[in-house]
Amino acid sequence: MAHSIDSLPCPSTYTRLLLQRWPTAQERILAGTGLSPAQLVHQGVISVSQQLQVLCNARELAAHDDWALDFGRQLNINSHGPLGFAAMSAPTLGKGIATLGEFARIRAPYVEFSASEQDRQLVLRFDTTLYPLDDLAVPLIEILQQIALSYTRAVLGEDHADATLCFASSEHGYASRYRTAFRNRCAFSAGFDGIALPSALKALPCPLHDEKIYRSSLSRCREALADVLAEGDVVARASHWLAAHFEQIATNREFATQPRLEQLAEEWGVTTRTVIRRLAERGARFGELRAAQQLEMARRMLDDAGYTVSEIGYLLGYGDPANFGRAFKRLTGQSPSAYRRRAR
């Protein structure tokens, strides 16, 4: 169940950039929002309903359907706070795309994002059906695609043309402008909206990778995402709580006890029985979610040459490194050392 759109927090970045784009029409841009330019100087967060009203006002002010293509050129991955830092400092392009899929909702809470690998492609999807966006759906997709494209260009190089912009819809009136605006291949009637890259590129190192900045930015992204996730998103909330626990272990490089169901219940202010029931209603179990996050952290630590396999096993709660090796192989089909060699 999603939050009420009126209660969702949203960064004011797009609104401030639109005010810069039309400095003589600030009243028209902010009409119906209750906001003033003076407020936005110090106000970093507005509501989603205010953000969407601003975008509607911008569309009317522009008076042409392809306005978002021009506005999108003002945006890049570096203007997206902790999300941008996390993606840019990720170890690989694949990890960066996964980071965008997991956390982009903190910048655009009215869209559902997901990252996956299919048909030899690394795919970042935008689902605009989470809330009724009506005529804003297409321009929002165009804006998000340009932001995602700015990230791939930062990693691959400005002239790299391997990214494909995917559209669920068929070509429309100004679709011919896409090729000029994006400078990349566009695929219409693709079955989804988003961006796709060859899977072979996922292991490409990010030139600005910094593990400390990456972990710190992920922690800030998790904190921000907690404000966006609805009360009923129990699986996502539990998964992010568990991930934060393992990230703390990896960052501090100190062993801590395994996260327990009782701790999560205390965090939520409910009984353990209630947590079990809520997760079961969504087809999930606490132990399975914990194992999944533990495995994901093991993979990330194996990608970092600064950890030995024995240290990873110890930090993640396996008393004997051999136990970690057996558990990892059972879950992935390969030993930690083999995974590390293949990843490299």
C-alpha positions, 0 to 999 in steps of 0.5 A: 500500500502506497503513502498518500501522495500529499504526505510524501517528502520530495527534494525541491531540486527540480523546483529550484532548477525550474525557477532558474530556467524561467526566472521571470515567471516564478509566480506562475511556476509556483502557482497552487503550491503555497510555496514562495521563491524565498522559502525554497532558498532554505527549504530542501524538501517539499511534498510530492503534490507540490512537486507535481503541481510545479511540473504541471505549471512548467508544462503549461508555461512551456506550451509545447509537449517536448518541454521535458527534453530541454529541461532534462539537459539541466539535470545530471547524476551529480545533482541528486545528493546522496543518491548521486554520490552512491551511484558515482562512487559504486565499485562497478557500473552494475552496482551503480545501476542497482543503486539507482534501482534501489534508491531512486525513489528518494528523489522521485517518490512518485515513480517505482524503480527497479534494476534487473538483468535479463536477455543479456541486458542490464535494465533500469525500469521506471514504473509511473503507475504507482500514482496517477500522473496522467499527462506528466507520466511521459515528461517524467520518463524523459527527465529520468532517462536523461538523468540515468543517461548522464550516469552511464556517460559519466562511467562509460564516457560522453561518446559511449552509445551502448545505452538504449532508451526504452519506451513502453509506448509507440512513437508519437508526434515529437519522438523524432526529437529523442534521437537528437536529445538523447544521442542514443538508440531509442526503442519504442514498444519495448514493453517498459520505460527505462534504460538498457545496457549490455550485461557485459558492461556491468563489471566495468569499474566506476572511475570515481569508486571510493568504498568509504564514500559509497558505504556512507552514501548508501547509509544516507540513502537508506535513511531517506528511503525510510521516509518514502516507504509506506507502513505496509511495505514491510518486506522492503522496510525489514530488508533495508533495516537488515542491510543497514545492520550489515553495512555497519559491520562492514564499515566498522570492520568489527563483528557484531551479533546477527540482527535478531527478530526481537530487535526489528520488533523493538524498532517498529514498536510491535511484538515479534508475533506481529512482525512474523504475521506481517511478513507472512502476509507478504510471503516472507520470513525474517530468516530468509530476508536476513540470509539474503542481505547477509549474502548480498553483503558477502558479495560486496565484500568479496568485490573489495580486495581489502577484505580476506575471505576469512575476515568476511566470514568472521564479520558476517557471523560465521565462527569458522571460515569453512562454514562461510565457504560452505554456506556461500557455495550452497547459495551461489554454486561457487566458493567465495574464492571462485566468486572473487576471481570471476568478479575480477 
